[in-house]
Amino acid sequence: RFDGTTAKWVAEFLPLELLTAKSEGTAFFSEVRASLLASEVVQLTGLLAHLLYWMALAVNRSEKQQRSLGGGVISALFSSVHELWSTLERRHRDSPQGVSFTLPALVLTMKRGVEKCF
Protein backbone atom coordinates (compact mmCIF):
# COMPACT_ATOMS: atom_id res chain seq x y z
CA ARG A 1 0.00 0.00 0.00
CA PHE A 2 0.98 3.61 -0.42
CA ASP A 3 2.18 5.39 2.66
CA GLY A 4 -0.48 7.31 4.55
CA THR A 5 0.28 10.63 2.89
CA THR A 6 -0.14 9.38 -0.67
CA ALA A 7 -3.26 7.38 0.11
CA LYS A 8 -4.71 10.39 1.88
CA TRP A 9 -3.76 12.64 -1.04
CA VAL A 10 -5.51 10.33 -3.52
CA ALA A 11 -8.59 9.96 -1.31
CA GLU A 12 -8.97 13.55 -0.11
CA PHE A 13 -6.88 16.02 -2.06
CA LEU A 14 -6.40 14.82 -5.65
CA PRO A 15 -8.84 17.08 -7.51
CA LEU A 16 -10.09 14.49 -10.02
CA GLU A 17 -13.36 16.34 -10.47
CA LEU A 18 -11.46 19.41 -11.69
CA LEU A 19 -9.45 17.44 -14.26
CA THR A 20 -12.41 16.92 -16.57
CA ALA A 21 -15.01 19.20 -18.12
CA LYS A 22 -17.49 16.31 -18.26
CA SER A 23 -19.98 15.82 -15.50
CA GLU A 24 -19.09 12.33 -14.28
CA GLY A 25 -20.89 10.60 -11.42
CA THR A 26 -19.33 9.91 -8.05
CA ALA A 27 -19.10 6.19 -8.91
CA PHE A 28 -16.71 7.03 -11.76
CA PHE A 29 -14.40 9.03 -9.50
CA SER A 30 -14.54 6.35 -6.81
CA GLU A 31 -13.51 3.77 -9.40
CA VAL A 32 -10.62 5.96 -10.57
CA ARG A 33 -9.45 6.53 -6.99
CA ALA A 34 -9.55 2.77 -6.37
CA SER A 35 -7.44 2.26 -9.51
CA LEU A 36 -4.92 4.81 -8.24
CA LEU A 37 -4.49 2.88 -4.99
CA ALA A 38 -3.99 -0.53 -6.64
CA SER A 39 -0.99 -2.54 -5.46
CA GLU A 40 0.53 -2.45 -8.95
CA VAL A 41 0.62 1.34 -8.82
CA VAL A 42 2.43 1.19 -5.48
CA GLN A 43 4.96 -1.32 -6.84
CA LEU A 44 5.50 0.65 -10.04
CA THR A 45 6.04 3.86 -8.10
CA GLY A 46 8.71 2.20 -5.96
CA LEU A 47 10.44 0.66 -8.97
CA LEU A 48 10.41 4.00 -10.79
CA ALA A 49 11.95 5.70 -7.74
CA HIS A 50 14.72 3.08 -7.64
CA LEU A 51 15.30 3.37 -11.37
CA LEU A 52 15.49 7.16 -11.15
CA TYR A 53 17.99 6.95 -8.33
CA TRP A 54 20.30 4.48 -10.04
CA MET A 55 20.04 6.06 -13.50
CA ALA A 56 20.23 9.74 -12.57
CA LEU A 57 21.37 10.31 -9.01
CA ALA A 58 23.78 7.51 -8.08
CA VAL A 59 26.41 8.86 -10.48
CA ASN A 60 26.86 11.80 -8.10
CA ARG A 61 28.08 9.60 -5.24
CA SER A 62 31.69 9.93 -4.12
CA GLU A 63 34.28 7.33 -5.09
CA LYS A 64 34.19 5.77 -1.59
CA GLN A 65 30.41 5.44 -1.70
CA GLN A 66 30.31 4.36 -5.32
CA ARG A 67 28.46 1.11 -5.74
CA SER A 68 26.47 0.59 -8.85
CA LEU A 69 23.97 -1.91 -10.02
CA GLY A 70 25.07 -4.25 -12.76
CA GLY A 71 23.57 -4.07 -16.21
CA GLY A 72 21.51 -7.17 -15.52
CA VAL A 73 19.87 -5.60 -12.48
CA ILE A 74 19.08 -2.39 -14.38
CA SER A 75 17.60 -4.50 -17.19
CA ALA A 76 15.49 -6.39 -14.64
CA LEU A 77 14.24 -3.07 -13.23
CA PHE A 78 13.31 -1.87 -16.72
CA SER A 79 11.58 -5.17 -17.41
CA SER A 80 9.60 -5.02 -14.16
CA VAL A 81 8.57 -1.42 -14.83
CA HIS A 82 7.44 -2.34 -18.33
CA GLU A 83 5.51 -5.38 -17.13
CA LEU A 84 3.66 -3.44 -14.42
CA TRP A 85 2.88 -0.52 -16.72
CA SER A 86 1.58 -2.94 -19.36
CA THR A 87 -0.69 -4.53 -16.75
CA LEU A 88 -2.12 -1.15 -15.74
CA GLU A 89 -2.45 0.04 -19.32
CA ARG A 90 -4.23 -3.16 -20.37
CA ARG A 91 -6.88 -2.59 -17.67
CA HIS A 92 -7.74 0.89 -18.86
CA ARG A 93 -6.97 1.10 -22.58
CA ASP A 94 -10.31 -0.22 -23.83
CA SER A 95 -12.44 2.68 -22.62
CA PRO A 96 -12.27 6.35 -23.56
CA GLN A 97 -12.30 7.34 -19.87
CA GLY A 98 -9.48 4.93 -19.16
CA VAL A 99 -7.26 6.32 -21.89
CA SER A 100 -8.07 9.99 -21.48
CA PHE A 101 -8.55 10.15 -17.72
CA THR A 102 -7.49 7.14 -15.63
CA LEU A 103 -4.09 6.52 -17.24
CA PRO A 104 -3.05 10.20 -16.98
CA ALA A 105 -4.24 10.21 -13.35
CA LEU A 106 -2.10 7.11 -12.74
CA VAL A 107 0.95 8.91 -14.15
CA LEU A 108 0.23 11.95 -11.97
CA THR A 109 -0.11 9.75 -8.88
CA MET A 110 3.11 7.88 -9.62
CA LYS A 111 4.93 11.17 -10.24
CA ARG A 112 3.84 12.44 -6.85
CA GLY A 113 4.82 9.14 -5.23
CA VAL A 114 8.31 9.25 -6.75
CA GLU A 115 8.73 12.87 -5.63
CA LYS A 116 7.76 11.86 -2.08
CA CYS A 117 10.49 9.19 -2.11
CA PHE A 118 13.09 11.90 -2.48
RORO-498925 format. One record per residue (C-alpha): residue in one letter; x, y, z. Coordinates in steps of 0.001 Angstrom, whole numbers, padded with zeros to 6 digits, always signed. Layout:
N
AXYZ ...
//
This chain:
118
R+000000+000000+000000 F+000979+003606-000421 D+002180+005391+002661 G-000476+007310+004554 T+000285+010626+002894 T-000140+009379-000673 A-003258+007377+000107 K-004706+010394+001884 W-003758+012637-001037 V-005515+010329-003519 A-008590+009961-001307 E-008970+013546-000113 F-006876+016020-002059 L-006401+014825-005647 P-008843+017076-007512 L-010087+014491-010018 E-013355+016339-010468 L-011458+019405-011689 L-009454+017438-014260 T-012413+016916-016573 A-015013+019198-018117 K-017494+016312-018263 S-019976+015816-015503 E-019095+012329-014277 G-020886+010602-011421 T-019328+009906-008045 A-019097+006193-008910 F-016709+007028-011764 F-014397+009031-009500 S-014538+006349-006810 E-013507+003765-009399 V-010618+005960-010574 R-009451+006530-006994 A-009547+002767-006370 S-007438+002256-009506 L-004918+004807-008236 L-004490+002879-004987 A-003986-000529-006636 S-000993-002543-005462 E+000533-002446-008955 V+000617+001345-008820 V+002435+001190-005484 Q+004959-001320-006844 L+005500+000652-010042 T+006044+003858-008095 G+008709+002199-005959 L+010437+000662-008966 L+010414+004004-010791 A+011950+005700-007741 H+014721+003084-007640 L+015302+003373-011368 L+015488+007162-011154 Y+017988+006952-008326 W+020298+004476-010039 M+020036+006059-013495 A+020231+009737-012573 L+021374+010307-009012 A+023783+007509-008080 V+026413+008861-010476 N+026862+011802-008098 R+028081+009602-005238 S+031695+009925-004122 E+034281+007329-005087 K+034186+005768-001590 Q+030410+005442-001698 Q+030313+004358-005316 R+028460+001110-005740 S+026471+000587-008851 L+023967-001913-010019 G+025072-004247-012761 G+023573-004073-016208 G+021509-007174-015517 V+019874-005603-012481 I+019079-002390-014383 S+017599-004505-017191 A+015494-006395-014644 L+014243-003074-013232 F+013305-001869-016724 S+011580-005168-017415 S+009596-005024-014161 V+008569-001418-014834 H+007439-002342-018335 E+005512-005378-017130 L+003661-003440-014416 W+002882-000516-016722 S+001577-002943-019356 T-000688-004532-016745 L-002120-001154-015742 E-002447+000039-019318 R-004234-003158-020368 R-006875-002592-017672 H-007735+000892-018861 R-006966+001098-022579 D-010310-000216-023826 S-012437+002680-022617 P-012269+006351-023564 Q-012303+007336-019875 G-009481+004926-019158 V-007259+006319-021888 S-008068+009994-021485 F-008551+010147-017721 T-007494+007135-015634 L-004091+006525-017245 P-003053+010204-016976 A-004243+010213-013351 L-002096+007113-012743 V+000947+008909-014146 L+000232+011950-011970 T-000110+009751-008881 M+003114+007881-009618 K+004928+011175-010243 R+003839+012437-006851 G+004825+009140-005233 V+008310+009251-006748 E+008726+012870-005629 K+007757+011855-002081 C+010495+009190-002114 F+013094+011905-002480 
//
